[in-house]
């Protein structure tokens, strides 16, 4: 028995040694493929944890380059960030011989490989690459990275020897780039939110200021004064609604909203909302099969239905109907949809087994693929939607997305220009979003 125990200990020690060797050779060609993949996954998880722990952009870039160096055995790593309009690239950080350098922000970087990958939005392997201010590389791999359809930049790794990068290297660098893009978006979100919010608030404030200046500087009849006061009241109400929606977005995304869960039948909620938004609801056709009640916050789901149904009514011609379907099966099945999963929209066929699924279909102006990818970003509105409903804030879909995700559900959408849109969501059989 003692001999058997010793053999088992030796075998265990050998397995441990092999596993540790696999960890130290992440990204190399050594070791069994299964162990190498497991080591890569563990290293990628550790890298993601470190990346999302950063609260400063400069530190984030350094940590990202260190993570790439751990995942792949390379000589040079360069990180390029795109400008806001995506037209230009700046080399923000370079790692050589375990030293990270950060070029001055004011210097644009002309890099043919980075520009090509950014333009084509696809990884590329090449046999030659000249990194900024350094020795040329005999092999290189470049991948773009983006978050919610918003391109953030390009990661390039290079080796001085001519060794081809494998497919798993492409997958690793792409996965890390996605984490980097999301972390950058999270850091920049407050500034972007404030900038866009200021722009939206300025419109009603300008109208209020203009009418008050007119009333103070001119003698006008009581009827004209009453008309101007009515317009000022409309702008004040619009401003108040905008501020309340902005507060909703920040409260929900920061986790400050607690859900009060009670049994909710979505068919009843939709019927009430339809009557409020469209009089007797003659434009809204409700198709509700027997679906179970869900444990949810009824007020919050009413807000989701209101936002989605109001959009469908606003962006359709007045005489065209809007169809709302409620079912216990996933209503997105069989359709190529944009699934709003966490923070990333994914073009996919959506499959799930929800307790309840809702689909709101209109025959309105529809949306391009690019607009659909950005539809759930705060303040985003397409040019066509601004023309049809100029008073909108662009926050309704962002609020709906946040509320559905707090219920551990999933939002999805399908649209084609000129053929209308379908927005829907699925709620799971059980939720514990009240915590």
C-alpha positions in Angstrom: 0.0 0.0 0.0 2.9 2.3 0.8 4.4 1.6 -2.6 1.1 2.4 -4.3 0.8 5.6 -2.4 4.3 6.6 -3.5 3.4 5.9 -7.2 0.3 8.0 -6.9 2.3 10.8 -5.4 4.9 10.7 -8.2 2.1 10.7 -10.8 0.5 13.6 -9.1 3.8 15.5 -9.0 4.4 14.8 -12.7 1.0 16.1 -13.6 1.5 19.2 -11.5 4.9 19.8 -13.1 3.4 19.4 -16.6 0.6 21.8 -15.8 3.0 24.4 -14.4 5.2 24.0 -17.5 2.1 24.7 -19.6 1.5 27.9 -17.7 5.0 29.1 -18.3 4.8 28.4 -22.0 1.5 30.3 -22.8 1.4 31.2 -26.4 4.4 29.1 -27.4 4.5 25.9 -29.5 5.6 23.7 -26.5 3.4 21.4 -24.5 0.2 19.4 -25.3 -2.4 21.5 -27.0 -5.0 20.8 -24.3 -2.8 22.0 -21.5 -1.7 25.0 -23.5 -5.3 26.1 -24.1 -6.2 25.7 -20.5 -3.2 27.8 -19.5 -4.1 30.5 -22.0 -7.7 30.6 -20.7 -6.4 31.0 -17.1 -3.9 33.7 -18.1 -6.6 35.5 -20.1 -9.0 35.6 -17.1 -6.2 37.0 -14.9 -5.4 39.6 -17.5 -9.1 40.6 -17.7 -9.3 41.0 -14.0 -6.2 43.2 -13.9 -7.5 45.3 -16.9 -10.9 46.0 -15.4 -9.3 46.9 -12.1 -7.6 50.0 -13.5 -9.1 53.4 -12.9 -6.5 55.4 -14.9 -6.1 55.2 -18.7 -2.3 55.4 -18.7 -2.1 52.6 -16.1 -4.7 50.6 -18.1 -2.5 50.7 -21.3 0.6 49.6 -19.4 -1.3 46.7 -17.8 -2.8 45.7 -21.2 0.7 45.5 -22.7 2.0 43.5 -19.8 -0.9 41.1 -20.2 -0.1 40.7 -24.0 3.5 40.0 -23.1 2.4 37.2 -20.7 0.0 35.7 -23.2 2.4 35.8 -26.2 6.1 35.4 -26.6 6.9 38.5 -28.7 9.6 41.1 -29.0 7.5 44.2 -29.6 4.0 45.2 -28.7 2.4 48.4 -30.0 -1.0 49.8 -29.0 -2.7 52.3 -31.3 -5.9 54.2 -30.3 -8.3 55.7 -32.9 -9.5 59.3 -32.8 -13.2 59.9 -32.0 -14.1 59.9 -35.7 -12.0 56.8 -36.4 -10.0 58.6 -39.1 -6.6 58.7 -37.5 -4.5 56.5 -35.2 -2.1 57.4 -32.4 0.5 55.1 -31.0 -0.2 55.4 -27.3 2.1 52.7 -25.9 5.0 50.5 -27.0 6.6 47.6 -25.1 10.2 46.5 -25.9 12.4 44.4 -23.6 10.0 44.6 -20.7 10.0 48.4 -20.9 6.8 50.3 -21.7 7.1 53.7 -23.5 4.2 56.1 -24.0 4.8 58.5 -26.9 3.6 62.1 -26.6 -0.2 62.4 -27.1 0.3 65.1 -29.7 2.2 63.0 -32.2 0.2 61.2 -34.9 1.6 57.8 -35.9 1.7 56.7 -39.5 1.6 52.9 -39.4 0.4 51.2 -42.6 -0.4 47.9 -41.0 -2.4 49.5 -38.2 -4.3 51.7 -40.6 -5.1 48.8 -42.9 -6.4 46.6 -40.0 -8.5 49.5 -38.6 -10.0 50.1 -42.1 -10.8 46.4 -42.8 -11.8 45.6 -39.2 -10.1 42.2 -39.5 -6.9 40.6 -38.0 -3.9 40.3 -40.2 -0.7 38.3 -40.1 2.3 39.6 -42.0 6.0 38.7 -42.5 7.3 42.2 -42.0 6.4 45.2 -39.9 8.4 48.3 -38.8 7.3 49.4 -35.4 7.6 53.1 -34.4 11.2 54.1 -33.8 12.5 50.5 -33.6 14.1 47.5 -35.2 11.9 45.9 -38.0 10.1 42.7 -37.2 10.2 39.6 -39.4 6.7 38.5 -38.4 3.7 40.4 -36.9 0.1 40.0 -35.9 -2.4 42.9 -35.8 -6.0 42.8 -34.5 -8.6 45.6 -34.2 -10.5 46.0 -31.0 -13.9 47.7 -30.5 -16.8 48.0 -28.0 -20.5 48.2 -28.9 -19.6 48.8 -32.6 -17.3 51.7 -31.6 -13.8 51.0 -32.9 -11.1 51.8 -30.2 -7.9 50.9 -31.9 -5.4 48.3 -33.0 -3.0 46.0 -31.2 0.1 44.8 -33.0 2.7 42.2 -31.8 5.9 41.5 -33.6 8.9 39.1 -33.4 12.4 39.7 -34.8 12.4 36.0 -36.0 10.3 34.7 -38.9 7.8 32.6 -36.9 4.2 32.5 -38.0 1.5 33.4 -35.5 -1.1 30.6 -34.9 -4.9 30.8 -34.9 -5.0 30.6 -31.1 -2.7 33.6 -31.0 -5.2 35.6 -33.1 -8.0 34.5 -30.7 -6.0 35.4 -27.6 -5.1 38.8 -28.8 -8.6 39.5 -30.1 -10.1 38.5 -26.7 -7.7 40.7 -24.8 -8.4 43.5 -27.2 -12.1 43.2 -26.5 -11.5 43.5 -22.8 -9.3 46.5 -23.4 -12.0 48.2 -25.5 -14.6 47.7 -22.9 -12.3 48.9 -20.1 -11.5 52.0 -22.2 -15.2 52.7 -22.8 -15.9 52.4 -19.1 -13.2 54.9 -18.2 -14.3 57.4 -20.9 -18.1 56.9 -20.5 -18.5 59.7 -17.8 -16.8 62.3 -20.0 -18.7 61.2 -23.1 -22.0 61.1 -21.2 -21.4 64.7 -19.8 -20.5 66.0 -23.2 -23.6 64.5 -24.9 -25.9 65.5 -22.0 -24.6 69.1 -22.2 -25.4 69.2 -25.9 -29.0 67.8 -25.4 -29.7 70.2 -22.5 -28.5 73.2 -24.4 -31.4 73.0 -26.9 -34.3 73.5 -24.5 -32.3 76.0 -22.5 -31.6 78.1 -25.6 -35.3 78.1 -26.4 -36.2 79.2 -22.9 -33.6 81.9 -22.9 -34.7 83.2 -26.3 -38.4 83.5 -25.4 -37.6 85.2 -22.0 -35.4 87.8 -23.8 -38.1 88.5 -26.3 -40.7 89.0 -23.6 -38.4 91.3 -21.7 -37.4 93.4 -24.7 -40.7 93.7 -26.6 -44.2 94.9 -25.9 -46.5 92.2 -27.2 -50.2 91.5 -26.9 -51.5 89.1 -24.2 -52.4 86.5 -26.8 -48.8 86.4 -28.1 -47.5 86.3 -24.5 -49.7 83.4 -23.8 -48.5 81.6 -26.9 -44.8 82.1 -26.0 -45.5 81.0 -22.4 -47.0 77.8 -23.8 -43.9 77.2 -25.8 -41.7 77.9 -22.9 -43.7 75.5 -20.8 -43.2 72.7 -23.4 -39.5 73.3 -23.3 -39.4 73.3 -19.5 -41.3 70.0 -19.5 -38.9 68.6 -22.1 -35.9 69.7 -20.0 -37.4 68.1 -16.9 -38.0 64.8 -18.7 -34.5 64.8 -20.1 -32.9 65.3 -16.7 -35.0 62.6 -15.2 -34.0 60.2 -17.9 -30.3 61.0 -17.4 -30.7 60.3 -13.7 -32.5 57.0 -14.5 -29.5 55.9 -16.7 -26.9 56.8 -14.1 -28.9 55.3 -11.2 -29.6 52.0 -13.0 -26.1 51.5 -14.4 -24.5 52.3 -11.0 -26.7 49.7 -9.3 -28.4 52.2 -7.1 -31.9 51.0 -8.1 -33.5 48.2 -6.1 -36.2 46.1 -7.8 -39.4 45.4 -6.0 -40.3 42.0 -7.3 -44.0 40.9 -7.5 -45.8 38.6 -9.9 -46.3 40.6 -13.2 -48.4 39.6 -16.3 -46.8 41.4 -19.2 -50.0 41.2 -21.3 -51.8 43.4 -18.8 -48.9 45.8 -18.6 -48.8 46.2 -22.4 -52.6 46.7 -22.6 -52.4 49.6 -20.1 -49.4 51.2 -21.8 -51.0 50.9 -25.3 -54.2 52.7 -24.0 -52.1 55.5 -22.4 -49.9 56.1 -25.5 -52.5 55.8 -28.2 -56.0 56.6 -26.8 -58.1 53.5 -27.2 -55.1 51.6 -28.6 -56.6 51.1 -32.1 -53.1 51.2 -33.7 -51.7 48.6 -31.3 -52.5 45.0 -32.1 -51.8 42.8 -29.0 -51.1 39.1 -29.6 -50.9 37.5 -26.2 -50.8 33.8 -25.7 -51.0 32.1 -22.3 -47.7 33.0 -20.6 -46.8 32.7 -17.0 -46.4 35.7 -14.7 -42.8 36.7 -13.9 -41.4 37.9 -10.7 -40.4 41.4 -11.7 -40.6 45.1 -10.8 -43.9 46.1 -12.5 -43.1 49.8 -12.6 -39.7 49.2 -14.2 -41.1 46.9 -16.8 -43.8 49.4 -17.6 -41.0 51.9 -18.3 -39.4 49.4 -20.7 -42.7 48.7 -22.6 -43.4 52.5 -22.7 -40.0 53.3 -24.2 -40.2 50.5 -26.8 -43.8 51.1 -27.8 -43.5 54.9 -27.9 -40.5 54.5 -30.3 -42.6 52.1 -32.5 -45.5 54.5 -32.7 -43.3 57.6 -33.2 -41.3 56.1 -36.1 -44.3 54.7 -38.0 -46.8 56.5 -40.1 -49.9 57.4 -38.2 -52.2 54.9 -40.0 -49.8 51.9 -39.8 -50.4 49.4 -37.0 -47.9 48.3 -34.4 -47.9 44.6 -33.4 -47.0 43.5 -29.8 -46.6 39.8 -29.2 -46.3 38.1 -25.8 -45.3 34.5 -25.6 -43.6 31.9 -23.4 -41.1 31.0 -26.2 -38.2 33.2 -27.5 -39.7 35.4 -30.2 -36.3 36.2 -31.7 -35.8 32.6 -32.8 -35.2 32.2 -36.5 -34.4 35.9 -37.0 -30.9 37.3 -37.6 -30.9 39.7 -34.7 -28.7 42.1 -32.9 -28.6 40.6 -29.4 -27.7 43.1 -26.8 -25.7 40.9 -24.5 -24.1 42.6 -21.6 -22.3 45.5 -23.2 -21.8 44.1 -26.6 -24.3 43.9 -29.5 -23.8 40.6 -31.3 -25.1 39.8 -34.8 -26.6 36.3 -34.1 -29.6 34.1 -34.0 -30.9 34.4 -30.5 -32.0 31.3 -28.7 -33.1 31.0 -25.1 -35.9 29.5 -23.0 -37.5 32.4 -21.3 -40.5 32.5 -19.0 -41.9 35.4 -21.1 -40.8 37.0 -24.4 -42.1 40.3 -25.8 -41.7 41.5 -29.4 -42.8 45.0 -30.6 -42.9 45.2 -34.4 -43.5 48.3 -36.4 -43.6 49.1 -40.1 -41.7 52.4 -39.9 -38.5 53.8 -41.3 -36.3 51.0 -40.1 -32.6 51.2 -39.3 -29.3 50.5 -40.9 -27.0 47.9 -39.5 -24.7 50.6 -38.2 -27.5 52.5 -36.5 -28.8 49.3 -34.9 -25.4 48.5 -33.4 -25.4 51.9 -31.7 -29.1 52.2 -30.9 -28.7 51.4 -27.3 -25.9 53.9 -26.6 -27.0 56.9 -24.5 -28.1 59.9 -26.7 -27.5 58.0 -30.0 -30.2 58.9 -32.6 -30.0 58.4 -36.3 -30.6 61.3 -38.7 -33.9 59.8 -39.8 -35.1 59.5 -36.3 -34.2 63.1 -35.5 -36.3 64.3 -38.4 -39.4 62.2 -37.5 -39.2 62.8 -33.7 -37.0 65.9 -33.0 -37.9 66.1 -29.4 -36.5 62.7 -28.4 -33.6 62.4 -26.0 -31.9 59.2 -27.3 -32.0 57.7 -23.8 -35.1 55.5 -24.0 -33.4 52.4 -25.4 -30.4 52.7 -23.0 -32.8 52.8 -20.1 -34.8 49.8 -21.4 -31.6 47.8 -21.9 -30.4 48.6 -18.3 -33.7 47.6 -16.7 -34.0 44.3 -18.7 -30.4 43.4 -17.7 -31.2 44.2 -14.1 -33.9 41.6 -14.4 -31.2 39.2 -15.8 -33.0 39.2 -19.1 -31.8 39.9 -22.6 -32.8 42.6 -25.1 -32.7 42.1 -28.9 -33.5 43.9 -32.1 -34.0 43.4 -35.8 -34.4 46.1 -38.4 -34.0 46.9 -42.1 -34.2 50.4 -43.7 -37.7 51.1 -45.0 -39.1 47.8 -43.7 -39.6 48.5 -40.0 -38.1 47.3 -36.8 -38.6 44.7 -34.1 -37.5 45.3 -30.6 -38.0 42.7 -28.0 -36.7 41.2 -24.8 -36.8 37.9 -22.9 -37.1 37.4 -19.2 -35.9 34.3 -17.4 -38.2 32.1 -15.4 -36.6 33.3 -12.1 -34.9 36.6 -11.3 -33.0 37.7 -8.3 -32.4 41.3 -9.4 -33.7 42.8 -6.2 -30.4 42.5 -4.5 
